[in-house]
Amino acid sequence: MEVQNVLHMTPGEGKTSYAMNSEYQKRAIIKAKPIVEEAITDLYCKTVPRSMAIADLGCSSGPNTLLVISEIVEAISLMCQKLGHRSPELQVYLNDLPGNDFNTIFKSIPFFVEKHRTDKENEFGPCFMSGIPGSFYERLFPAETLDFVHSSNSLHYLSQVPHGIENNKGNIYIAATSPPNVPIAYFTQFQMDFTLFLSLRSAELVPGGRMVITILGRRNIDPSSKEHCDSWELLAQSLRDMVYQGLVDEAKLDSFNLPLYSPCLEEVKAVIEEQGSFHLNLLEAFDAEGDTNYDYEKEVEFDDFIKAVSRTVRAVTESMLVSHFGEEILEELFDKYAKYVGQYIGKEKNKYVNLIMSMTKKG
Ligand SMILES: C[S@@+](CC[C@H](N)C(=O)[O-])C[C@H]1O[C@@H](n2cnc3c(N)ncnc32)[C@H](O)[C@@H]1O
């Protein structure tokens, strides 16, 4: 799978789109807000800049894209208000892979800018926004031009499916039944990708520039721990059922693996220290609140709830599944997936762990 050409979240604003099924990722953005505010405040107070260049990497499309930018803009406005300053000019870059639905974002930008201008007057400076299609595993910006880099729920995507895992048959990620070379290959790919990412961003950030990143991760050092693998295991189980029913070719399933890796805190810390360009101010794990656990007190029908969980996973995996298996399997696959989610809830507490890190580029 050529990740760069294939991967995109489900576009548009329809029922199965990422825009309509990204509540879980939104909670992670909200949870990370105080850490983003701290980084912005520190950056502003140290430099009192006349202009600031900000990039959100892996921005996707939908309400979360501009929610992140709102958080950043509001943190700057608040500082300016406190200090009695005029807001700096803001250059905001929204990056994602070329297949991303940039058009939907662009349509919402005039409303976003107008709203902030009306709400904040002097504390909202000119704001220039642009889309940057390309992989964050390549250079995206000229040297030393960025002040702040943000990325949420995106850096657990690898640049490619790790090599040498053809023996991971019947699985689509690291599973309890994966041969021992599989977790090693995934971790090696993560190490290479994350090291490259840090080197590229270090070239693009000004000295003292800040970076806040949230990714799907784990607390447990065992990469096949239940913490984060269950979603992928339920998807693999649904695909195995379809093989059993003759709806999916077994060889097709055997040759499919997801280009993702959810690292633990120790793995992230080791790569940052080894790469050496950044001072790590903070690294911690958190559970995104109100995750995919069914709340029996809520007035949401159980059936609607499991379908919503299924659509959340569909919105982030659909492009990869369609490219490998074809579009015709989708409805049946995610009906099965919803049923497995239904059986799983109640038996297990489904945990999604996020890692958040805040860094400063060394001077
Ligand atoms: C789950 S979405 C998260 C979107 C948004 N940041 C949020 O929090 O809702 C992950 C995004 O990362 C993007 N992505 C994955 N790999 C990428 C890469 N190498 N370069 C740029 N974007 C990438 C995907 O296309 C997708 O839009």
The ligand as an SDF file (V2000), in Angstrom:
LIG
                    3D

 27 29  0  0  0  0  0  0  0  0999 V2000
   -7.3850   10.5860   12.5380 C   0  0  0  0  0  0  0  0  0  0  0  0
   -7.0320   11.9220   11.4720 S   0  0  0  0  0  0  0  0  0  0  0  0
   -6.8240   13.2360   12.6380 C   0  0  0  0  0  0  0  0  0  0  0  0
   -7.2810   14.5290   12.0670 C   0  0  0  0  0  0  0  0  0  0  0  0
   -7.3200   15.7210   13.0100 C   0  0  0  0  0  0  0  0  0  0  0  0
   -5.9850   16.1500   13.3680 N   0  0  0  0  0  0  0  0  0  0  0  0
   -8.1200   15.4110   14.2460 C   0  0  0  0  0  0  0  0  0  0  0  0
   -7.5490   15.3900   15.3430 O   0  0  0  0  0  0  0  0  0  0  0  0
   -9.3440   15.2050   14.1230 O   0  0  0  0  0  0  0  0  0  0  0  0
   -5.3560   11.6220   10.9440 C   0  0  0  0  0  0  0  0  0  0  0  0
   -4.9390   12.4950    9.7920 C   0  0  0  0  0  0  0  0  0  0  0  0
   -3.5170   12.3510    9.5940 O   0  0  0  0  0  0  0  0  0  0  0  0
   -3.2790   12.3870    8.2170 C   0  0  0  0  0  0  0  0  0  0  0  0
   -1.9740   11.8190    7.9200 N   0  0  0  0  0  0  0  0  0  0  0  0
   -1.5570   10.5380    8.0980 C   0  0  0  0  0  0  0  0  0  0  0  0
   -0.2930   10.3910    7.6550 N   0  0  0  0  0  0  0  0  0  0  0  0
    0.1090   11.6040    7.1880 C   0  0  0  0  0  0  0  0  0  0  0  0
    1.3140   12.0860    6.6020 C   0  0  0  0  0  0  0  0  0  0  0  0
    2.3600   11.2840    6.3880 N   0  0  0  0  0  0  0  0  0  0  0  0
    1.3830   13.3840    6.2640 N   0  0  0  0  0  0  0  0  0  0  0  0
    0.3190   14.2240    6.4750 C   0  0  0  0  0  0  0  0  0  0  0  0
   -0.8540   13.8080    7.0140 N   0  0  0  0  0  0  0  0  0  0  0  0
   -0.9570   12.5140    7.3730 C   0  0  0  0  0  0  0  0  0  0  0  0
   -4.4450   11.5690    7.6500 C   0  0  0  0  0  0  0  0  0  0  0  0
   -4.6060   11.7850    6.2710 O   0  0  0  0  0  0  0  0  0  0  0  0
   -5.6060   12.0790    8.4880 C   0  0  0  0  0  0  0  0  0  0  0  0
   -6.2620   13.1570    7.9020 O   0  0  0  0  0  0  0  0  0  0  0  0
  1  2  1  0
  2  3  1  0
  2 10  1  0
  3  4  1  0
  4  5  1  0
  5  6  1  0
  5  7  1  0
  7  8  2  0
  7  9  1  0
 10 11  1  0
 11 12  1  0
 11 26  1  0
 12 13  1  0
 13 14  1  0
 13 24  1  0
 14 15  1  0
 14 23  1  0
 15 16  2  0
 16 17  1  0
 17 18  1  0
 17 23  2  0
 18 19  1  0
 18 20  2  0
 20 21  1  0
 21 22  2  0
 22 23  1  0
 24 25  1  0
 24 26  1  0
 26 27  1  0
M  CHG  2   2   1   9  -1
M  END
$$$$
